Amino acid sequence: MSDLGELNRSTPAGAADPVKALLRRHHDLCLRAVDPLEIAAGLEAHGITDRTAARFRHRDVFSLAEELYARVPRDADSPHPAPSAGPVAGRSRPTAPAVLLPLLPGALCTASVVALRHTHGETRLYAAAAGILAVTLALRAALRRGPLSGPGHPARSATASWTCWLIGYALLGDGLLHMVITGGPDGWPDGTPGGDWPLTAAPVVALTLACAPAAWAAHLFTTRARRRLRSSRGLEDFSASVRPVLLGAVALFTLALTALLAAASALLDEPPALPETLALGALLFLARLLTIHGFTYAPKVILTVTATAQALALATVVAARLPGCAVLSTPVETLTAWNPAAVPTLTCGAAALTLLIHASRKLPRASAHIPPERPR
């Protein structure tokens, strides 16, 4: 906004050519742009709105961007590349392998769970280790290529670590919390639902299978948003048209995850952990959608806070075993008595709602649909 303020002070209202000062200040942006849409998005990122555009004798930022684009001299021998028809400027259309790659984590996770169900003893340990490694590599590949990739923004180790914690809690957390409250566990998890430390595999299977609908929903959102950007004639018009697309993408993913969870629960003969799994799935999807478009700070903070809250819930129950510290576990025990899955449901649900509100403010911006130059 300070950049805009300096421009307003340096450009008199009655200047003969007010666009010239704007072009001089944003010359590099206008020179690098492959089409006027990229200039419009860049101007919006610098705080220039449709109302500001009227000061430069234009009805909206899009019209102003078209004039700026036309004014920049370009070398006829070295023309700029044609505007991309993909979902995000400068980003190629996903190839068939990139679109199919998100299917791999779910397939490997399902195979790993089946292997755990049919092995025993030391063989089961090897199967679990191999399955974790295979699914991790498949997830990494799916997040580096195709619609779920964030160009210029590789996954931070801290964010990846907290995401692994959240998925691990979905697999082991509720069982461990119940065992600690009741005085256990007496041993390590053995991979059986009826063991001393039961695993809940259906949510993890459903979440890995949901990588495919997440990729398709993200691609649908970016494609539709890019089309809206080309057809809109004002920033407010664009934002108003993109918000329903964002909510539709989230709803589409949630419905797909619900169906996958129902199928996984039936096949694995486990009770459907619907509220906590949907909350976690929505949280991870929104975090990834923001990261794809360059907004990395909020997902990192929210995932860290959510995982820390779950870790503290376990820590307070364990600490309550110390002499005189029994009161520490009262809040968690009260919640689990009301609902055994209250901890993940409340923590992930609150985090997902926070990210949804944040995404509804950030993603309808035109500047969110150009290649990000730095985390926002």
VOGU-3710 file (C-alpha; in Angstrom, 3 decimals, decimal comma):
1> msdlgelnrs> 0,000/0,000/0,000  2,970/2,345/0,572  3,905/1,839/-3,090  0,423/2,954/-4,102  0,600/5,951/-1,755  3,869/7,137/-3,294  2,344/6,788/-6,748  -0,725/8,806/-5,740  1,467/11,599/-4,358  3,712/11,637/-7,417
11> tpagaadpvk> 0,853/11,662/-9,967  -1,298/14,816/-9,962  -4,989/14,282/-10,589  -4,892/16,546/-13,606  -1,736/15,124/-15,182  -1,878/14,920/-18,962  -0,757/11,294/-18,994  -1,269/9,690/-15,554  -0,610/6,214/-16,950  2,971/7,153/-17,799
21> allrrhhdlc> 4,003/7,418/-14,143  2,373/4,062/-13,415  4,174/2,469/-16,344  7,490/3,872/-15,176  7,014/2,508/-11,654  5,921/-0,965/-12,838  8,023/-1,179/-15,987  9,643/-4,513/-15,085  6,258/-6,109/-14,399  4,852/-4,876/-17,694
31> lravdpleia> 7,945/-5,960/-19,612  7,948/-9,520/-18,231  4,194/-10,071/-18,574  3,070/-12,519/-21,236  -0,409/-10,982/-21,400  -2,420/-8,107/-19,847  -3,955/-10,477/-17,300  -0,592/-10,924/-15,624  -0,200/-7,158/-15,379  -3,675/-6,824/-13,858
41> agleahgitd> -2,823/-9,449/-11,249  0,467/-7,735/-10,471  -1,217/-4,348/-10,082  -3,742/-5,855/-7,701  -0,897/-7,340/-5,645  0,505/-3,793/-5,321  -2,806/-2,472/-3,980  -4,306/-0,993/-7,140  -8,069/-1,574/-7,297  -10,823/-0,795/-9,782
51> rtaarfrhrd> -11,490/2,423/-7,883  -7,837/3,407/-8,212  -7,952/2,627/-11,942  -10,563/5,366/-12,399  -7,874/7,835/-11,371  -5,962/6,764/-14,459  -9,037/7,273/-16,664  -9,928/3,568/-16,901  -13,091/1,792/-15,799  -11,204/-1,105/-14,120
61> vfslaeelya> -7,784/-2,633/-13,534  -8,153/-4,956/-16,530  -8,602/-2,051/-18,926  -5,654/-0,244/-17,349  -3,508/-3,374/-17,692  -4,358/-3,637/-21,381  -3,083/-0,107/-21,978  0,093/-0,753/-19,988  0,732/-3,941/-21,940  0,216/-2,123/-25,252
71> rvprdadsph> 2,550/0,718/-24,276  5,565/-1,432/-23,424  7,879/-1,606/-26,474  8,711/-5,188/-27,407  11,379/-6,514/-29,725  9,668/-7,881/-32,809  12,526/-10,326/-33,304  12,103/-11,773/-29,794  8,385/-11,841/-29,093  7,044/-12,952/-25,761
81> papsagpvag> 5,546/-16,422/-25,605  1,866/-16,735/-26,232  -0,397/-16,575/-23,199  -0,858/-19,924/-21,528  -4,232/-21,580/-21,863  -3,605/-23,573/-18,693  -5,081/-22,917/-15,302  -2,237/-20,693/-14,158  -0,206/-18,378/-16,324  3,152/-19,848/-17,163
91> rsrptapavl> 2,068/-23,307/-16,141  1,664/-26,115/-18,647  -1,382/-28,298/-18,862  -0,956/-31,422/-16,678  0,167/-34,483/-18,611  -1,528/-37,855/-18,322  1,184/-39,302/-16,011  0,952/-36,242/-13,738  -2,825/-36,589/-13,502  -2,638/-40,337/-12,827
101> lpllpgalct> 0,233/-40,051/-10,340  -2,064/-39,084/-7,418  -3,677/-42,534/-7,746  -0,427/-44,184/-6,657  -0,418/-43,290/-2,911  -3,870/-44,754/-2,384  -3,057/-47,929/-4,283  0,166/-48,469/-2,327  -1,489/-47,692/1,005  -4,302/-50,159/0,298
111> asvvalrhth> -1,769/-52,833/-0,658  0,212/-52,142/2,525  -2,848/-52,494/4,758  -3,811/-55,746/3,053  -0,250/-57,013/3,603  -0,451/-56,114/7,304  -3,720/-58,002/7,617  -2,161/-61,167/6,132  1,253/-61,219/7,809  2,460/-61,959/11,337
121> getrlyaaaa> 5,462/-61,394/13,562  8,653/-60,095/12,002  7,212/-60,278/8,497  4,498/-57,807/9,511  7,171/-55,381/10,741  8,964/-55,543/7,385  5,665/-55,093/5,536  4,819/-52,018/7,627  8,251/-50,442/7,022  8,080/-51,111/3,280
131> gilavtlalr> 4,530/-49,771/3,090  5,397/-46,535/4,931  8,392/-45,946/2,664  6,443/-46,659/-0,530  3,490/-44,442/0,409  5,801/-41,608/1,504  7,683/-41,652/-1,802  4,429/-41,825/-3,773  2,996/-38,849/-1,863  6,167/-36,878/-2,442
141> aalrrgplsg> 6,002/-37,575/-6,162  2,313/-36,617/-6,325  3,017/-33,298/-4,596  5,925/-32,459/-6,904  4,151/-32,992/-10,233  0,729/-32,225/-11,607  -2,139/-30,208/-10,127  -0,968/-30,618/-6,498  2,510/-29,232/-7,142  3,503/-25,767/-6,036
151> pghparsata> 6,036/-24,329/-8,505  8,803/-22,475/-6,729  7,527/-23,583/-3,330  8,875/-27,011/-2,362  7,334/-28,535/0,719  9,077/-27,262/3,839  10,420/-29,945/6,150  8,530/-28,526/9,148  5,225/-28,515/7,269  5,813/-32,059/6,023
161> swtcwligya> 6,679/-33,218/9,544  3,495/-31,813/11,061  1,434/-33,283/8,215  2,952/-36,683/8,941  2,063/-36,232/12,593  -1,583/-35,477/11,744  -1,824/-38,560/9,521  -0,043/-40,640/12,148  -2,502/-39,468/14,774  -5,367/-40,521/12,507
171> llgdgllhmv> -3,779/-43,981/12,387  -2,713/-44,406/16,024  -3,704/-41,386/18,082  -7,206/-42,193/19,291  -6,201/-45,735/20,206  -3,154/-44,497/22,126  -5,155/-41,789/23,899  -7,755/-44,321/25,037  -5,080/-46,736/26,219  -3,259/-44,031/28,196
181> itggpdgwpd> -6,469/-42,894/29,876  -7,327/-46,470/30,862  -3,813/-47,269/32,132  -2,021/-48,711/29,089  -0,777/-49,496/26,586  0,939/-52,722/27,592  2,886/-53,130/24,353  3,546/-51,822/20,850  0,804/-51,698/18,197  0,435/-55,067/16,488
191> gtpggdwplt> -1,550/-53,919/13,453  -4,871/-55,419/14,551  -8,015/-53,413/15,347  -8,606/-55,449/18,502  -5,078/-55,175/19,922  -3,920/-53,343/23,022  -3,081/-50,333/20,854  -5,579/-50,520/17,961  -4,882/-49,068/14,543  -7,566/-47,260/12,555
201> aapvvaltla> -6,423/-47,882/9,005  -9,592/-46,851/7,147  -9,079/-43,054/7,566  -5,490/-43,247/6,297  -6,484/-45,433/3,340  -9,285/-43,013/2,474  -7,003/-39,978/2,775  -4,354/-41,463/0,486  -6,991/-42,553/-2,017  -8,355/-38,987/-1,844
211> capaawaahl> -5,129/-37,637/-3,352  -6,675/-38,272/-6,769  -9,917/-36,306/-6,225  -7,868/-33,608/-4,466  -5,681/-33,218/-7,556  -8,680/-33,164/-9,880  -10,581/-30,678/-7,679  -7,515/-28,407/-7,470  -7,088/-28,542/-11,259  -10,787/-27,780/-11,722
221> fttrarrrlr> -10,555/-24,775/-9,411  -7,472/-23,262/-11,056  -8,860/-23,858/-14,544  -12,216/-22,256/-13,773  -10,561/-19,356/-11,945  -8,319/-18,697/-14,947  -11,337/-18,657/-17,243  -13,108/-16,229/-14,911  -10,013/-14,035/-14,976  -10,171/-13,829/-18,766
231> ssrgledfsa> -13,891/-13,030/-18,855  -14,187/-10,656/-15,861  -14,190/-6,907/-16,271  -13,283/-5,902/-12,742  -11,552/-7,229/-9,639  -14,727/-7,305/-7,567  -16,561/-9,122/-10,342  -13,740/-11,662/-10,547  -13,641/-12,246/-6,776  -17,410/-12,677/-6,576
241> svrpvllgav> -17,345/-15,260/-9,370  -14,412/-17,272/-7,961  -15,657/-17,745/-4,377  -18,453/-20,173/-5,396  -15,904/-22,104/-7,481  -13,650/-22,410/-4,425  -16,497/-23,620/-2,212  -17,578/-26,033/-4,940  -14,066/-27,508/-5,155  -13,962/-28,009/-1,373
251> alftlaltal> -17,435/-29,585/-1,398  -16,498/-31,862/-4,304  -13,398/-33,086/-2,477  -15,358/-33,606/0,754  -17,995/-35,689/-1,017  -15,314/-37,808/-2,688  -13,541/-38,337/0,645  -16,831/-39,343/2,288  -17,450/-41,998/-0,366  -13,889/-43,309/-0,131
261> laaasallde> -14,061/-43,461/3,666  -17,328/-45,388/3,551  -15,826/-47,883/1,104  -12,587/-48,275/3,087  -14,440/-48,749/6,374  -16,678/-51,421/4,854  -13,786/-53,308/3,233  -11,595/-53,187/6,360  -14,515/-53,870/8,718  -13,811/-50,749/10,798
271> ppalpetlal> -16,279/-48,176/12,132  -16,362/-45,085/9,886  -14,459/-42,295/11,636  -16,378/-39,738/9,611  -16,140/-36,382/11,491  -12,421/-36,504/12,295  -11,443/-37,825/8,861  -13,458/-35,208/6,978  -12,026/-32,463/9,200  -8,459/-33,658/8,586
281> gallflarll> -9,062/-34,143/4,868  -10,521/-30,642/4,461  -7,607/-29,182/6,423  -4,977/-30,877/4,261  -6,806/-30,042/1,012  -7,156/-26,350/1,870  -3,545/-26,179/3,029  -2,390/-27,677/-0,260  -4,680/-25,448/-2,338  -3,231/-22,349/-0,690
291> tihgftyapk> 0,316/-23,651/-1,141  -0,284/-24,296/-4,857  -1,101/-20,624/-5,304  1,857/-19,353/-3,299  0,255/-18,714/0,098  2,547/-20,870/2,226  2,693/-19,046/5,556  -0,849/-19,630/6,823  -0,879/-23,397/6,053  2,459/-23,813/7,842
301> viltvtataq> 1,242/-21,999/10,946  -2,153/-23,715/11,069  -0,727/-27,220/10,569  1,876/-26,557/13,276  -0,712/-25,313/15,751  -3,067/-28,222/15,033  -0,403/-30,894/15,440  0,907/-29,203/18,580  -2,595/-29,179/20,098  -2,952/-32,919/19,476
311> alalatvvaa> 0,498/-33,582/20,939  -0,368/-31,522/24,024  -3,578/-33,515/24,502  -1,537/-36,724/24,669  1,156/-35,087/26,820  -1,312/-33,846/29,450  -2,823/-37,320/29,862  0,634/-38,849/30,281  1,707/-36,081/32,684  -1,429/-36,696/34,775
321> rlpgcavlst> 0,167/-39,947/35,980  2,684/-37,932/37,976  1,839/-37,401/41,661  -0,455/-34,410/42,154  -0,948/-33,799/38,411  -4,181/-35,725/37,859  -6,062/-32,514/37,131  -4,053/-32,013/33,914  -5,968/-34,723/32,090  -9,433/-33,530/33,115
331> pvetltawnp> -10,169/-31,484/29,935  -9,061/-34,283/27,596  -10,845/-36,997/29,572  -14,034/-34,911/29,579  -13,847/-34,479/25,807  -13,134/-38,157/25,115  -15,939/-39,211/27,453  -18,300/-37,069/25,375  -16,828/-38,297/22,068  -13,796/-40,609/21,702
341> aavptltcga> -12,708/-38,690/18,586  -13,295/-35,228/20,044  -9,610/-34,218/20,050  -8,896/-34,698/16,310  -12,373/-33,551/15,312  -12,186/-30,261/17,211  -8,555/-29,461/16,419  -8,721/-30,312/12,705  -12,222/-28,877/12,326  -11,254/-25,504/13,810
351> aaltllihas> -8,082/-25,435/11,715  -9,953/-26,309/8,507  -12,539/-23,583/9,166  -9,756/-21,053/9,744  -8,048/-21,995/6,488  -11,357/-21,897/4,598  -11,957/-18,319/5,757  -8,380/-17,423/4,836  -8,665/-19,108/1,431  -11,946/-17,317/0,664
361> rklprasahi> -10,063/-14,030/1,114  -6,831/-14,905/-0,675  -7,703/-17,235/-3,548  -10,372/-14,998/-5,194  -7,657/-12,415/-5,847  -6,414/-12,069/-9,401  -2,831/-12,014/-8,107  -3,289/-15,568/-6,778  -3,530/-16,910/-10,322  -0,134/-15,939/-11,664
371> pperpr> 3,098/-17,807/-10,884  4,061/-16,672/-7,362  7,529/-15,208/-6,998  7,776/-15,660/-3,232  5,701/-17,054/-0,350  2,788/-14,810/0,583
//
